[in-house]
């Protein structure tokens, strides 16, 4: 690297909100603690977004804000669910992921299996003359469900939603293998990565099933 940026971190901009007088104690760097319904310790006060100090993404802030607003206006108790949260680091190549990694699967006591496909096996990457990176899939061997994925690839973030939906809806690796993935798209790499659980893709013909 030619330059290094050192970031000292973020903190919640809550000092002037007079939270303590409303029975709310902040945590860490002035962040506001809430439960799954976005309620604070004071049941009629809600918080959402970066001020929580947890998932600091614009799309999670919008999701939390919607839950907080609905619960506040309707006196309901809708809960946030972050069990399947796609994320991206916009480096070059991009780093992206969703679901569990191997360590998390191990800690959860799952009978898991991981496989990794390097991009020099993906026709689109070869045609684009950029084979930096890989696609890693993690499955639960007991039911063949996809439980996690990690991607390092140029525009690798564009692959996340297929994988997020697969995890959310319990789609199996076998199903990922059998779906049509157009030739010469980066998404074909998902199918190829799924095939690597039990096959050597280097020995397969084009568009193999």
ABEGO torsion letter per residue (X at the ends): XABBBBBAEBBBBAAAAGAAAAGBBBBEBGBBBBBAAGBBABAABBBBEAAAGBBBBAAAAAAAAAAAAAAAAAGBABBBBAABBBBBBBBOBBBBBBEBBAAAAAAAGBBBBBBBBBAAABAAAAAAGBABEBBBBBBBAAAGBBABBBBBBBGAAAAAAAAAAAAAAGBBAAAAAABBBBBGBAAAAAAAAAAAAABBAAABBBGBX
